[in-house]
Amino acid sequence: MKNHILKLLSVFIVCSACQHATKNNTSEQNSEQKLAIISINDVYRIAGINNGKTGGLARVRELRKQIEAQYQHVLFLHAGDFLHPSFTSKQDNGLAMIQTMNMLDGTLGQFDDRMLVTWGNHEFDKGKNKHIPIMNELLAQSEFTWLDSNINWQPDSLQSEKMSKSTIITFGDHKVGVFSYSTDIVHPEYIESFIGFKDIAEHYVPLLRNQGADFVIALTHQWLPDDLAMMELPENIRPDIIFGGHEHYVQTEQVNGRWILKADADAASAIVAEVTFDDNRHQVMPQVVQLDEAFAEDQDTVDLVQQLTQNIDKKYCEKLNREGECLSKVLGYTKNQLMAEETEIRRFETNLGNTLADMILEQFQSCDADVVLLNSGSIRLNQNIPAGSGITVKHLEEMFPYPSDLRLIEFERPVLMDVLAHSISSWTANGHWLQIAGFVFIHDPDKQQVSHVHLKGELEGGFENRTDDKTTIRAVLPYYLISDSTDHDGYTMLNENMQVTCEQSGAQVKAMFKELLESQSEPLEANRDYRICNTTRDQCH
C-alpha cells in the first residue's frame, strides 16, 4: 500500500541556476511543455509538528518558491482538511490557517489564481446554520479558489465568488481542468446534498475535455478505496490523475496507468508531480518530498506563523485570566517516549493509547466495564513526546481538540468481532483505528484479519486455561462513536440505544488525563503489553 517514490527534488533545485544560465530556445520550449503540481492535504497546524521540526506551512512555502524557480508553470493544490481541528482553530475558527495559506504564494492581500483547495470533512466541524456567517467570513478572507463540484448548498448559505464547481487553467499552450470531490461522512445543516463520485466524474471529466482541457485532475477528499474505484470508472469519465486527502500518510497508487497521490498529514511531506505534455499525450513523474528538519523554511512565513501563534496563545490565556506559564505549564513528566504520532497511533497499539484506555477502564470499573474502545482519531497530537519531557497544558489542548465525553454501552459478544473488523479496515492510518483496554487480539494486516480475541478477565488462569464464556460485554467509548448526529466513525453496529446508566458517563478524557498526570509523584511510565499483537512486527503466539 505504501509505495514511496523518494526521488527528492534536491537534484533539480540545486541545478536550477546552471540551467537558467544555459537557457536556449530548446530549453524554453521544453519548459513550456512541463507543469509542476504541488499537493498537500490534511494540514491542521500552521507551525508543523515535533516542535516545528517537521512540516508546517513555512516549509510548504519554501518548497513552492523553489519549484517556481525551476518551472515556468506551477499549480498548487490542497486536498482538504485545514480549518479544523486544532488548538488554534478552537480559538479563532480557522482564521490563522486561512491567513497562513494566503502566504503560500509569498504575498498577502493578493489573490492566488494558481492555488486550488477542496473541502475536507473537517471544514464542516462548524456545521450548524448559526455558523454560516463564520464560514462566509473565512471564505471572504481567503485568497484562493475553493472547488465544490459535488456539493449542493442550501439556499442563502455559503456564498462566495471564490467558490467554483470546476476550473480550467491555461499553462502556455495547454489547458488543465480540475474538479473536486468531498466525502459526505459529515453532513452540515447548510449543505442540501452531496453528489456521488461516479456521477461527478461522469459529468465533469467530459465537460472539461469538451472545454479544451488537455489534462483533467480530480482533487478529492475521500477514502483511498473510493479513489481507487474512481480510477476504475470507464476511460471516458476517468480523470488523468487524483490528488487526494483524508488518509493521513503518504499514498502513491497507480491504477490503469494513472496516479492517485496523497501526502502525509500536517505537511510532513508534499507531493510534487511533473507533467510533461507531448503532442496529445502526457507523462507524469510523481515525487514525495519529505518536509523535515533538513528542509529550509521561508522566513517571511515563519515570521507570520510566530506572530499568529503568539496572538492565539495570548488570547487563550487571557480568556482563562491566566498569565505567565499558562500553556507551557508542566502537568507531569514521562519516563519513556509517549507514542502519539499518527502513523503509529492510528495503526498500532501504542503506549499512550494503552495509558489512556487503562485509565478510562479503571474509572468505569464501578459500572462493571469490561473493555475500552477509544478511536485514535480523538487523539490528535500527531507527535511523540520524548522520554523525560514535561507534558504541558498545550500538549493536552492539542491532543484533545474535541470534547471526548465517554459513555458505557452493552452489546452481545459477537458485536465485538464486528467492531474489530471495522477497526482494522482501510489500514492506512485512519482515525477509526481503536486503542483498547480490557482485552487482547491478534491483527494480521496482510490477511486483514482479527483472531484470538479474549477478554483480560478470561485469561487470569493463563492462555491454556482461558474461559471465553462471557456473552455480553460492557464497553466504554467516546459518545461520538454512538451519537445519532454522527456517522459513528463507521461503527454502524453501535448506537445510542446500547447505553447503560453509569455515574461516570460524561467524563472527559482530557480532564481524566490531566488529573492522572497531576497525581503522579514519579514520571509517567507508559508501556506496550502486546494487547494488540501485530503479525508484521511482533511475535504472536
N, C-alpha and C positions, 0 to 999 in steps of 0.2 A: 504493500500500500504506500509505503513511504519511499518514493523513488526520487531521491535527491539528485539534482543536477548541479553540482557545485563548481561550475565554471565561473569563477568570480570575475567581475568586470575590471579588476585592477590592471590587467594587461592592456585593455582598450583605453582606460583612463590615463595611464602613465604614458602611453604612446600618442595621446591626442595632440600634444604640442608639435611633435615631429610630423604628424600627418597634416596638420594645418600649414606647417612651414613648406611642405612639398605639394600643396594642393594644386591640381591642374584640372583641365576640363573633364578628364575621365573620373577623377575623384569626386568632382562636383556632381557629375551625372550619377555616380554610384550612391552618393549621399542622398540625392533626390529620390532614389528608389528604396530607401530604407526608412523605417519608422521604429522608434523605440517606445515601448509601452511599459510604464512602471505601475505596479499594482500592490496595494496593501489592503488589509482587512482586519476587522475586529481589534481596533486600537482604542483602548479605554483610558490610557494615561498619557498625557501630553509630554511628561518628562521621562517616560520609559520605566523600566523595572530594574531590579538589582541596584538600587540607589543611583539610578540614572546611567548605569554602565552598559545597559542593553536596551536597544530600541529607542523609542522617543522620536518626536517629530522633528527635532533638530537634526538627527541623522537622516531622516527621510528627506528633509530639505537639502542637505548636503549631497545626498545621492542624486536627487533630481538636478541639482546645479551641475554636478559632474557629468551626468548623462546629456544634459543640454549643451554642454561644451563639446561633446563628442558627436552628437547627432543634430541634424538640422530640424528634424521633425520628432517631437516628443509628445506623448499623450499620458496624462496621469489619471489613474483610476483608484477609487476607494470602494470596496465591495461591501460596505455596510458594517454597522455596529460601531458607533463612536460617541454618540450623545450620552449613553448610559451603559452600564453602571460604573460609578467610580466615586471615590470620596469627593473629588472636585465637583462632579455633576450633582451630587446631593446638595451642594451649597449654591450652585449657580445655574442648575438645569441644563448644563452643557454649553454655556456661552464661552467659557475659556477654551474648550475644544474647537468650537467654530472659529474663534479668533486666531488660534494657532494654525488651524488648517488653512485659513486665509493667507497665512505667511508662506505656504508651501511653494508659491511662485516667486518668493523673495520680496513681495511688495504688499503692504496693507493699503486698503482703500481702492483697489483696482480689481475689476472682475477678471477672473482667470478662465478664458474660454477654452483652455486645454485641460481642464480638470472636471471630471465627472464622478458623481457618487451615486450609490443606490441606498435604499432604505433597508437596514437590518431590523430584526425583531426588537432589538433594544432601543431603536429610535422611538419605539412606541411605548416605552416604560411610562411615559406621561400620556396615558391613553384615554383619559376622560374628556368629555366635551369642554369641561372647565379649563382644560389645558390648551385649547386651541389658540388663545392669544399668546401663550408661551411659545408654542411651536411656530406660529407665524412670525414672531419676533426673531426666533433663531434663523428662520428662512431669510428674513429681511437682512439680518446681519451677515449672512454667508455671501461669499464672493466666488461661487462656483455653481455648476448645474447639478440639480437633483433629478435623477431618472426614476419614473414611477410607472413603467409600462403596464404592469399588471394590477395596479391599484385604482379602484373606483372610489373616489372620495365622496363623503356625504355633501349635499349642497351647503354652501356657506360655511365650509370648514377650513381646511388648509388651502391657502391660495397664494401663489407667488409666480411672478414671471420667470423665476429661476428654476421652476419645475418644468420638466418636459417628458413626454411619453417616449420619445426616441430622438436621436440626433444623427446628423451626418456632418462630419468634419473633413474639410479638404486639406490634404497634405501634399503640396506640389501638384503632380498630375493625378493623384489618387484620392479616392473618397473612402472614408471609413465610417460605417454605420454602427451605431451602438443602441441596444435596447437593454432593458433590465428585467430582473425577476426577483421578487421579495417573498420570503416564506410567509405563510399565513398562520403560523403557530400562535401568534398573538393577534388578536382582532380588536383594535381600539374602537371606541364609540364613533369616532369621526371618519371611519372607513366603512363604506357601504358593502364592498365585496373585494375579494382577490380573484384574479383570473388564473387558471392553472397554467403550468409551464408549457404544456403541449399547445394549448390554444394561443398562447402568447407567441411562441416560436412560429406557429403556423401563420400568424398574422404579420409579424414584424420582419422575419427573415425575407420573405418575398417582397414585402413593401420596400425595405431598404435597398434590396438589389434593384428593384424597378426604379428607384430614385437615383440609381447610379453608383451605389456602394460597391467597391471592389473587394471589400473585406468587412465581414459582419462579426461584431463582438457581442456576446451576451455577458452582461455584468450582473452576477447573481449573488443572492444571499439565501442559500438553501443547503440541505444536507448533500454530501457527496453522492450518495446513491441517486438522488434526483438529478444532479448534474450529469451523472453517467447516463441516466435514462434520456435526458435531453439530447445527448450526443448519439443516442441510438435511434433518434427520430429519422424519418425518411430524409434523404440528402437535400431535397429541395426546401426543407424547413429547418435544416440543421445549421447552427451558427458555425463560423470558421474557428472560433476559439471561445472558451469560457474563462473569464477571470472571476473567481468566486470568493465567498466568505462563509462564515458560520462554523466550520471546523476551526480549531484554534492552533493547529500546527500544520506545517507545510505539506501540500499535496501537489504532486505532479503526475497526472494520469493522461494517457493517450488512448483515445477511442476512435476507431475508424480514421486514423491518421490525424486526428485533431486533438489539441491540448485542452485539458482542464487544469487550471493553475490557481493555487491558494498559498498565501504566505503564513508565517507564524503570527500569533496574536501579539498585540502591543508593539508591532513593528520590530520584533526581534529579528525578522528578516523581511525582505521585499522581493517581489517577482519583477524581473526585467526581461521582457521578450523583444527580440529584434525581428521585425517583419521585413523581409526583402521582397519587393514586387518585381516580377519578371514577366513581361507581356501580360497574359491573362492568368498567370499563376502567382503564387506567393509561397515563401518559405518562412517558417517560424523557428527561431532558436531561443528557447526559454532558459533562464538562469535564475538561480536562487542566490541572493546576495545577503550574507549574514551582517546584520547591523549591530555588531557587538562593540566592546570597548576599543577594539583596534580601528574601528571606522570613525572618521572625523565627524564633528558636529558643526553645523553652521552657527556662527557666533551670534548673529542677529536673532536667530530663532531661540538660541539658548537664553539670551537676554530677555526676550519676550516671555518665555516659559517661566523663568525665575520670577519675573515681575508678577505674572498671573498667579503662580503658586503662592508667593508671599501674600498676595491680596486675599486669596482663598483661605489660607491658614489663619490669617488675622481675622477674617470675617467669622470663621468657625469659633475661634477663641473668644471673640467679643460677644458672640451670641450666648455663650456659656458664662459670660462675665469672668473669664479666666485670662490671666496674663502669664508671661514668663514661659515656663516649660510647656504647659498645655499639651499640645500634640506630641511633643518629644518626651513626655513623662514616661518613665520606665515602670511598667506594671509588674514585671518579673523577668527572670533570665532563663535561658535554655541551656541545658548541659550539652546537648548534641544538636546537630543541624536539623531544623524543622523543615520537612519537605512540603512545600506549598506550590512549587512551580507546576503549571497546568499540564504539561505533557506527562508529569508523574501523577499528580493527584487526580487527574481525570482518566487514568488508565490502569493504575496500580494501587494496591494497598500502600499507604504512607503512614509514617509515624505521627504526623499531625492529624491525619484522618482518624487514626486509632485513638489518639488522645481525646479528640472532640467526641467521638462516638462513645467511648468508655465513660466519659464524663456525663454524657446525656443518659446513658443506661443506668448509671448509679443514681442519678437524680430521680428517675422514674421507677426505681425498684419498689417503692411503696405501693405502686399500682400494678405490680406483677408483670412489668415489661420483660419480654424475652429478648428482643433484638432492637437494634437501631438501624435505620435506613436513612443515610444522610447524603443527599445528592451533592456531588462535588462542585456543581455549578453555583452552589450557595457559598463556596469558599473561594474568594476571588482575589487573593493577594498576588498570585502569579509570580512569586519569587520565594526562594528559600531564605530562612533566617539562620545565619551562621551560628555554629556552636559557640557558646559563651556570650552571645549577644543579648542585649536588652530587648524585651518585647514591649513596644511603646503603644500609646493610645492610637497613634496614627496607623500602626500595623493593624490594630483591631478594626479601625474605621475602614481601612482599605480591604481587609479580609472579609468583612460582612457589610457590604454597602446596602443590602436589602434587609428588611425585617425577616427574622428567621424563627418565628414562633412555632413551637413544637406541639404536636398532638399525638394522642395514643389511639391506635386503631386495633381491631381484632379481625383476623381472617382465617380461613381454613388453610391447613398446611400446604396443599398443592399450589396455592396462590404465590407462595414464596418462590417456587420454581419459575413461575411466570414473571415475577418481579426481577429475578436474577437474569433471566433470558433477555429482558429489555436492558438491564444494566450493562451487559457486555456487548449489546448490539452496536453497530456502527462504531467500532472500537478505534475512533480517531480523535481522542481527547475531547469527548463531548461531555456536557455538564450533567447528563443523566447517569453517568457512572457513579456507583454508590460507594461511599466509605461506610463501614459497618461495625457493629459490635454485637456480641451475644451468639455468634455462630461462625462456622468456618465453611469454606468450599474451595474446590479446585477450578481454576479457569484455564482452559486451553484455547488461546487465541487462534491457533492455526485451524482447529476444528470448529471454532466458535461455539464451544460447549461449556456447560457448567456441570460439575459432578461432585459427589461426596459432600453433600450438604448436610451438616449436622449442627444442632444447637449445642452450645457450650455445656449446658447442664446435662446433656445426654452423653457427654464424653468424660464425666468425672471418674468413671471406673476404668478409663483407658479406652483407646480406639477399638480394641478387640472385643471389649465388653459393653460397647455402646448400646443405648436403647433409643430407637427412633420412634417413640410411642406417643409423642405429643401431637394431638390432632388439630388444635387451634393455636395460633401464635398471636401474641400481643407485640406490636411494633410501634416504636416512637419514630416520628418522621416530621419534616417541615410541613406546615399546613399547605404550602404551595403544591405539594405532590398529590393532594386530595381535593383541593378547593374547586368548587363549581365554577369559579371565574377564571380558571387557568386550563391549560391543556395537560396538566398533571406531569409535565415534562415527559410525556409519552407513556406514563404508567396508567393506562386506561383501565387496568384491572383493579385499581384502588379508587375509593370515593369517600365522600363525607359521611355516608350512611354507616361506614365501618367504625366510626368514632366510639370510644369508650370513655366514660366520665373518669377524670383523674384530676386531682387538685393541682398537679404540676403542669397541666395543659396551659399553653400560652407562654411558657418560659422561653426566653430568648437565648439563642446560642451565644451571641456576643456577650451578653451580661453574665452568663454562666462561666464563660472562659475568662473573662476579666476577674470574676470572683476567685476562680481557681488560681490564677496567676498571683493575685494579691495575697492568697492564703499560704503560698509556698514559702517555707523557710529556707529551702535549698533550690538551686536551679532546676527547672522542669526537666525530667528525663523522659523522653518520648522514644518508643521503640516499635519496630515491626515485630510481630509474632507469627507471621505467615498465616493469618486467618484467611487471607485470600492468597492461595498458592498459585503462582503463575507458572505454567509448564515451560515457558520460554526462558525464564531466568531463575527459577527456584527448583530445588529438588523435591518434587511432590511424590508422596507415597500414599 
